[in-house]
Every structure is written in structure tokens, then in C-alpha cells.
């Protein structure tokens, strides 16, 4: 089972076991053409009074207890804007073949951040993690979800492995990746292109 299937399963479990606050705005992310990458979320609805900050955190490949904050922003006006740093320490990058099927990777020397936990986390004013944010949508047997990954070079992952379909064109720096799982057909796709009609929404899981 590939990691992105595990990630999708974790999100489904969260949907079933936690309180969800859904955004009415389908904000996305980009590099703004200015050399930096942002995630923007607005109009997060619900009892969000306990959220003080949104933070994007990555984990050390060799020591999972070590973390590095790549972006931090106040949670205000029912939203946040996270600007990601491009200064990612090498120890926080894992071999790309640990994340994706090696036979589909164009450059097996590439290193990337793990996407097992690549979502923004929510923290209270005391610095305690109280949940996380997801940019996704679930309807019927389909689940659309989003995560963010850093690559140390341009690399592609294209093809099919164990029934999982990949169409990724990663650029050096931060990238947005979209997943689509159909549980009735057991078809799972990961792509650099936002799926049409996915109706992605920001959600808070706490």
C-alpha cells in the first residue's frame, strides 16, 4: 500500500471521528510569480476561537521527533496565509524512492519532503496542536484531497504501479499535489493538476 493511500485513509478516519469546519471559499496556492509559495485559506466556518496560528511543519527523515517549521501565520478573520520557506534543511528530505514507486521516477537521486503529514496544523495560544487543516472534498465513494511537497530538483513521476496512477511534474521548490480516490473501484490517482469538478474546500479537523 502506497503512502498516499495511507494518507487518504487517515483523512477519511478524521472525517468520521472529528468535528469538521468547512470553508465556503475554494482558495488555493501558488508561487505568486515572486519566488515564494503561499497557501491561502479564507472563510473557515465554525467554532475556531481556540485557533491562534496555522503552521506547516515537516519532519526530520532520520529523527521523526525533530521538526522544522516551513511556514507560520496567525489565524485571523477566519483564515490564514502561509508563506513557505525554500530554505529546507537536507536532513528533512527523504529519498524520492521512499515516497513514490522507483520505476516511475525520472531522477532517483531526487529528495523530497515526506507527505505523510504535509498539511497545515492548528495551534492554540499556548502553542499546543489542536488539529489540522485539509483542502479536500468527499462525496459518496470519492475522496479528493491535497497535500504539499518540496523537491530539491525538477523530477517527474509518471505511470501506474500496483493499480495506483501517478502523473506528477514536480519543480524544484514547493509543489501542490492532488489525490483522488474512488473506493468503489479502488482506483487511486495522484496528479499535479487540480481535478475538474473536485469542489475542494478548506476544512478544520480538531
Steps between C-alpha positions, in 0.01 A plus 500: 500500500646835398540785744244717327238230555589502868473879504157487334387239752611720790294787361195276467540391861520865602182572309324229693632574847555874535311822482534659156488868410467562128609804305264654251792629295706281269826687549805325369872571488769619262843654478355844417766540232719656770712203592311394811222252558183567699200309624195719547179409683208730575152477650563198718166449670436360846613533858858601419549728799766269644726523195783751532736398222530280194832333450651277231748257651728238349678213673864396502555194282743350753326605821121534492506692830678791333281748317556807288242772442485598134218750544311663786222756504235633738152362463288810458185608321410133474801415290873507453772554242807280532815596313736204469875535530721352229781450753429137585777319693635193320424270794130570451505360147455131430596302189223536246493121457381474860195707412417386146550185289863508387426366151284806427750763617701689237787584739550256785753729666231756574403564859164625628313572820284215618132560433368280780430813707523776241197702606483822706453444873294716736642622832348681796648805673710276728663330204306176533397321182121475496431371151586539136365650180420316179414623153277222375155364428327169551185401321354152483779256426736769377758693698702793367787634708804723481848499645820697457847367431846650455740361239871581480492488117265464205373143475203310358309198629285363220335162455309230685620287788293242689186659359596849618523764227760779513531808281734733685723772364686632804704819475787591728339655806149457633229323301130438542389142443142382463369157585182330387379171644196309380427237761235319299749425220814510718656746255746750649662786310759761590556792265649846473181621336200597708219255420205662321179533700675393821339787695789507746429673829712597798408295807615509859531170684528544875 
